[in-house]
């Protein structure tokens, strides 16, 4: 395994891959060579690079994980596929559906395994939600509400970086909205229409070098209403500028009851006639594993890594997880949310 990116790629993916039998992280790449070298020394990884093309040529990895700003996803993915590698790409898939489609087409043409890092599909409690919905626990599903509120971008003194730049793929819609769209598709099927809103409340940030204020062009809050082909409506609200009281919550309501995933990652179920809610949380069997970040992201990624490595080692398709096909479908929804906000009103989610 070779990893491009020394943030999440090092803190979460390196330990996650090390739980997967048959996997060895052999190279790290960063735009800043000193960061790659420091991380490689710290984690006892033999190779460090500041040029991903040189890494591909010299190391010839089986799998490349791309954990970089969104604008680099497509060119890095296409280069890795051209080198014959399987690819794990961070979400959102790309800047737009055209890039996502090119990634999918090249991966399929080359017969490579392709995956988007929607690790929440491997969280046991969210998988329980998928199973309950498939079993008809709620009967016909009416409505879903997803709320994700934090102060991640509330401080205007936080320096300007790529996340502040829409042209580089920055913004809350790509960062969080991609996860929400993927969960909705996983649980409830295709999204066919959306009506969205994007806002930039912190409109400028200090340049990390000069200190001069630079304009922010990415969104720090968004919401959208989605209609699924099944007739389910979903409302997603995400804000990264809450000064106090941020929390996450998912509610799913149907003809036979409700499911709620609360801020503490506990799942509650009510069915018609119940006198009290039942806790349906599924403990993660990897919780407490030495060296793994004990968070929903760290644990879920370790499960993802095990499935991805096993699929490559066994020469089989992925049995679980989001492929580049899912990434393209998600990107079409994200593109439609942006377009609906620009044009005002509902927009059909196209197939191309």
C-alpha positions as CSV (number, residue, x, y, z in Angstrom):
1,X,0.0,0.0,0.0
2,X,1.2,3.5,-0.8
3,X,-0.6,6.5,0.7
4,X,-0.7,10.0,-0.8
5,X,-1.4,12.5,2.0
6,X,0.0,12.8,5.5
7,X,-3.1,14.0,7.5
8,X,-5.9,11.4,7.8
9,X,-3.8,9.1,5.7
10,X,-1.3,8.8,8.5
11,X,-3.4,9.3,11.6
12,X,-6.2,6.8,10.6
13,X,-5.3,4.9,7.4
14,X,-1.8,3.7,8.4
15,X,-3.0,2.0,11.6
16,X,-6.2,0.8,9.8
17,X,-4.2,-0.9,7.1
18,X,-2.0,-2.5,9.7
19,X,-4.9,-4.4,11.1
20,X,-5.5,-6.0,7.6
21,X,-3.8,-9.3,7.1
22,X,-1.6,-9.2,4.1
23,X,-1.2,-5.4,3.9
24,X,2.0,-3.5,4.3
25,X,2.2,0.3,4.0
26,X,5.5,0.8,2.1
27,X,5.4,4.5,1.0
28,X,4.0,7.9,2.0
29,X,3.8,10.9,-0.3
30,X,3.2,14.5,0.6
31,X,3.5,17.8,-1.3
32,X,6.0,18.7,1.4
33,X,8.8,16.1,1.4
34,X,9.8,16.9,5.0
35,X,6.3,15.9,6.2
36,X,6.4,12.7,4.3
37,X,9.8,11.9,5.7
38,X,8.9,12.7,9.2
39,X,5.7,10.6,9.1
40,X,7.6,7.7,7.5
41,X,10.2,7.8,10.2
42,X,7.6,7.9,13.0
43,X,5.6,5.0,11.6
44,X,8.6,2.9,10.3
45,X,7.6,3.2,6.6
46,X,10.5,2.6,4.3
47,X,9.8,5.2,1.5
48,X,8.9,8.9,1.4
49,X,8.2,11.0,-1.6
50,X,7.0,14.5,-2.6
51,X,6.2,13.3,-6.2
52,X,3.4,10.7,-6.5
53,X,4.4,9.8,-10.1
54,X,7.9,9.0,-8.9
55,X,6.4,7.0,-6.1
56,X,4.3,5.0,-8.5
57,X,7.3,4.3,-10.7
58,X,9.7,3.3,-8.0
59,X,7.6,1.5,-5.5
60,X,5.1,-0.1,-7.9
61,X,2.4,-0.5,-5.2
62,X,-0.6,-2.9,-5.5
63,X,-2.9,-0.3,-3.9
64,X,-2.8,3.5,-3.8
65,X,-4.8,5.4,-1.2
66,X,-5.4,9.0,-2.2
67,X,-6.1,11.3,0.8
68,X,-5.5,14.7,-0.7
69,X,-7.4,17.9,-1.6
70,X,-10.3,17.1,-3.9
71,X,-8.9,18.9,-7.0
72,X,-6.0,16.3,-7.1
73,X,-8.3,13.2,-6.8
74,X,-8.9,12.7,-10.5
75,X,-5.3,13.2,-11.8
76,X,-3.8,11.0,-9.1
77,X,-6.4,8.3,-9.5
78,X,-5.9,8.2,-13.3
79,X,-2.1,8.0,-12.9
80,X,-2.4,5.2,-10.3
81,X,-4.8,3.3,-12.6
82,X,-2.5,3.8,-15.5
83,X,0.3,2.3,-13.4
84,X,-1.9,-0.8,-12.8
85,X,-2.8,-0.1,-9.2
86,X,-6.0,-0.6,-7.4
87,X,-7.3,2.7,-5.9
88,X,-8.9,3.9,-2.7
89,X,-9.9,7.5,-3.1
90,X,-11.0,9.9,-0.3
91,X,-14.4,11.5,-0.6
92,X,-15.8,13.5,-2.3
93,X,-14.8,11.5,-5.4
94,X,-13.9,14.5,-7.6
95,X,-14.6,18.1,-8.4
96,X,-17.6,17.1,-10.6
97,X,-19.4,14.2,-12.2
98,X,-17.3,14.4,-15.4
99,X,-14.1,13.7,-13.4
100,X,-15.8,11.0,-11.4
101,X,-17.0,9.3,-14.6
102,X,-13.5,9.3,-16.1
103,X,-12.2,7.7,-12.9
104,X,-14.8,5.0,-13.0
105,X,-14.4,4.2,-16.7
106,X,-10.6,3.9,-16.5
107,X,-10.8,1.7,-13.3
108,X,-13.3,-0.6,-15.0
109,X,-11.4,-0.7,-18.3
110,X,-8.3,-1.8,-16.4
111,X,-10.1,-4.3,-14.2
112,X,-8.9,-2.6,-11.1
113,X,-10.7,-2.6,-7.7
114,X,-11.9,0.9,-7.0
115,X,-13.3,2.2,-3.7
116,X,-14.4,5.5,-2.2
117,X,-13.5,6.1,1.4
118,X,-17.1,6.1,2.8
119,X,-16.0,4.2,5.9
120,X,-19.3,4.8,7.7
121,X,-20.7,1.9,5.6
122,X,-18.5,-0.3,7.8
123,X,-19.8,1.1,11.1
124,X,-21.7,-1.8,12.8
125,X,-24.5,0.4,14.1
126,X,-25.1,2.0,10.7
127,X,-25.0,-1.4,9.1
128,X,-27.7,-2.4,11.6
129,X,-29.9,0.5,10.3
130,X,-29.4,-0.8,6.7
131,X,-30.5,-4.3,7.8
132,X,-33.5,-3.0,9.8
133,X,-34.7,-0.9,6.9
134,X,-34.3,-3.9,4.5
135,X,-36.2,-6.1,6.9
136,X,-39.1,-3.7,7.0
137,X,-38.7,-2.6,10.7
138,X,-40.3,0.7,9.8
139,X,-42.5,-0.5,7.0
140,X,-42.8,2.2,4.4
141,X,-40.3,4.9,5.2
142,X,-41.7,8.4,5.1
143,X,-39.0,10.9,6.0
144,X,-35.3,11.2,7.1
145,X,-33.6,14.0,8.9
146,X,-29.9,14.3,9.2
147,X,-28.4,17.1,11.3
148,X,-24.6,17.6,11.7
149,X,-23.6,20.8,13.5
150,X,-20.1,21.7,14.8
151,X,-17.8,24.7,15.2
152,X,-15.1,23.3,13.0
153,X,-14.9,26.4,10.8
154,X,-16.4,28.9,13.2
155,X,-13.2,30.7,14.1
156,X,-12.5,33.4,11.5
157,X,-8.8,33.4,12.5
158,X,-8.4,29.9,11.3
159,X,-5.9,30.3,8.4
160,X,-7.0,30.2,4.8
161,X,-6.2,26.8,3.1
162,X,-7.4,24.7,0.2
163,X,-10.6,24.0,2.1
164,X,-11.4,27.6,1.8
165,X,-11.3,27.4,-2.0
166,X,-14.3,26.1,-4.0
167,X,-12.1,25.5,-7.1
168,X,-9.9,23.1,-5.1
169,X,-13.0,21.2,-3.8
170,X,-13.2,22.8,-0.4
171,X,-16.4,23.2,1.5
172,X,-18.9,21.4,3.8
173,X,-21.0,20.0,1.0
174,X,-18.1,17.9,-0.3
175,X,-16.7,17.1,3.1
176,X,-19.8,16.1,4.9
177,X,-22.5,16.1,2.3
178,X,-20.8,13.3,0.4
179,X,-21.1,11.1,3.5
180,X,-24.8,12.0,4.0
181,X,-25.6,11.3,0.3
182,X,-23.8,8.0,0.4
183,X,-25.7,6.9,3.5
184,X,-29.1,7.9,2.1
185,X,-28.3,5.9,-1.1
186,X,-27.1,2.9,0.9
187,X,-30.1,2.9,3.2
188,X,-32.9,4.0,0.9
189,X,-31.9,3.8,-2.8
190,X,-31.2,6.4,-5.5
191,X,-31.8,10.1,-5.0
192,X,-33.7,11.5,-8.0
193,X,-34.3,15.2,-7.1
194,X,-32.9,17.8,-4.8
195,X,-33.4,21.4,-3.7
196,X,-30.4,22.9,-1.9
197,X,-28.8,25.9,-0.2
198,X,-25.2,26.7,0.4
199,X,-23.8,29.6,2.5
200,X,-20.4,31.1,3.3
201,X,-20.7,32.8,6.7
202,X,-17.0,33.3,7.3
203,X,-16.2,35.2,4.2
204,X,-12.5,35.7,4.6
205,X,-9.5,34.2,6.5
206,X,-5.9,35.2,7.1
207,X,-3.3,34.0,4.6
208,X,-1.0,31.6,6.5
209,X,2.1,33.3,5.1
210,X,1.3,37.0,4.8
211,X,-1.5,37.3,7.3
212,X,-3.6,39.3,4.8
213,X,-7.2,38.4,4.6
214,X,-8.2,36.2,1.6
215,X,-11.7,35.6,0.4
216,X,-13.4,32.3,1.2
217,X,-15.3,30.8,-1.8
218,X,-16.3,27.5,-0.3
219,X,-19.4,26.8,1.8
220,X,-19.3,26.4,5.6
221,X,-23.0,25.6,5.9
222,X,-25.5,23.8,3.6
223,X,-28.8,22.1,3.6
224,X,-30.8,20.2,1.0
225,X,-34.0,18.3,0.6
226,X,-33.8,15.1,-1.4
227,X,-36.4,12.9,-2.9
228,X,-35.6,9.2,-3.4
229,X,-37.0,7.0,-6.1
230,X,-38.8,5.1,-3.4
231,X,-40.8,8.3,-2.5
232,X,-38.8,8.9,0.7
233,X,-38.0,12.6,1.5
234,X,-34.8,13.5,3.4
235,X,-33.7,16.8,4.9
236,X,-29.9,17.2,5.5
237,X,-28.6,20.2,7.4
238,X,-24.9,20.6,8.1
239,X,-23.2,23.7,9.7
240,X,-19.5,24.1,10.6
241,X,-20.0,27.5,12.1
242,X,-21.8,26.8,15.4
243,X,-20.1,28.6,18.3
244,X,-21.9,26.4,20.9
245,X,-24.2,23.4,21.1
246,X,-23.2,21.5,18.1
247,X,-24.5,17.9,17.7
248,X,-25.2,15.1,15.3
249,X,-28.5,13.3,14.9
250,X,-30.2,11.1,12.4
251,X,-33.9,10.4,12.5
252,X,-35.8,7.9,10.2
253,X,-39.6,7.8,10.4
254,X,-41.9,5.3,8.8
255,X,-45.4,3.8,9.0
256,X,-44.4,1.4,11.8
257,X,-42.1,3.5,13.9
258,X,-38.9,5.5,14.1
259,X,-35.1,5.0,14.3
260,X,-32.8,7.6,15.9
261,X,-29.0,7.6,15.9
262,X,-28.1,10.1,18.6
263,X,-25.0,12.3,19.2
264,X,-23.4,9.5,21.3
265,X,-23.7,7.0,18.5
266,X,-26.5,5.1,20.2
267,X,-29.3,3.7,18.0
268,X,-32.8,3.8,19.3
269,X,-35.9,2.1,17.8
270,X,-39.6,2.7,18.5
271,X,-42.3,0.6,16.8
272,X,-46.0,1.2,17.0
273,X,-47.3,-0.1,20.4
274,X,-43.9,0.1,22.1
275,X,-44.1,1.6,25.6
276,X,-40.5,2.8,25.5
277,X,-37.6,2.9,22.9
278,X,-35.3,0.0,22.6
279,X,-31.5,0.5,22.3
280,X,-30.3,-1.2,19.1
281,X,-26.7,-0.1,19.1
282,X,-24.1,-2.6,17.9
283,X,-20.8,-2.5,19.7
284,X,-17.8,-2.3,17.3
285,X,-15.7,-5.5,17.8
286,X,-12.5,-3.5,17.0
287,X,-13.1,-1.0,19.8
288,X,-10.0,-0.9,22.1
289,X,-7.7,-2.4,19.5
290,X,-4.2,-1.2,20.4
291,X,-2.9,1.5,17.9
292,X,-6.3,2.2,16.3
293,X,-8.0,5.5,16.8
294,X,-11.0,4.6,19.0
295,X,-13.4,6.7,17.0
296,X,-16.2,5.9,14.6
297,X,-13.9,7.0,11.8
298,X,-10.8,5.1,12.9
299,X,-12.7,1.9,13.7
300,X,-14.8,2.0,10.6
301,X,-11.8,2.6,8.4
302,X,-10.1,-0.5,9.8
303,X,-13.0,-2.6,8.7
304,X,-12.9,-1.0,5.3
305,X,-9.2,-1.7,5.0
306,X,-9.7,-5.4,5.8
307,X,-12.4,-5.8,3.2
308,X,-10.4,-3.9,0.5
309,X,-7.2,-5.8,1.2
310,X,-9.0,-9.2,1.3
311,X,-10.7,-8.4,-2.1
312,X,-7.3,-7.6,-3.7
313,X,-5.6,-10.6,-2.1
314,X,-8.4,-13.0,-3.1
315,X,-8.9,-11.5,-6.6
316,X,-12.6,-10.9,-6.1
317,X,-14.9,-7.9,-6.3
318,X,-15.7,-5.9,-3.2
319,X,-18.5,-7.4,-1.2
320,X,-19.1,-4.3,0.8
321,X,-18.3,-0.6,0.5
322,X,-18.7,2.3,-2.0
323,X,-17.2,1.8,-5.4
324,X,-16.4,4.5,-8.0
325,X,-19.9,3.8,-9.3
326,X,-21.3,4.9,-6.0
327,X,-18.9,7.8,-6.1
328,X,-20.2,9.0,-9.4
329,X,-23.8,8.7,-8.3
330,X,-22.9,10.7,-5.2
331,X,-21.2,13.3,-7.3
332,X,-24.2,13.7,-9.5
333,X,-26.3,14.5,-6.4
334,X,-23.7,17.0,-5.1
335,X,-23.5,18.7,-8.5
336,X,-27.3,18.9,-8.6
337,X,-27.4,20.5,-5.1
338,X,-25.1,23.2,-6.2
339,X,-26.9,23.8,-9.4
340,X,-30.3,23.9,-7.7
341,X,-29.0,26.6,-5.3
342,X,-27.7,28.6,-8.3
343,X,-30.9,28.3,-10.3
344,X,-33.4,28.3,-7.4
345,X,-35.8,25.4,-6.9
346,X,-35.9,21.6,-7.4
347,X,-33.5,19.9,-9.8
348,X,-33.6,16.4,-11.2
349,X,-30.5,14.3,-10.6
350,X,-29.3,13.2,-14.0
351,X,-27.7,10.0,-15.1
352,X,-24.8,11.7,-16.8
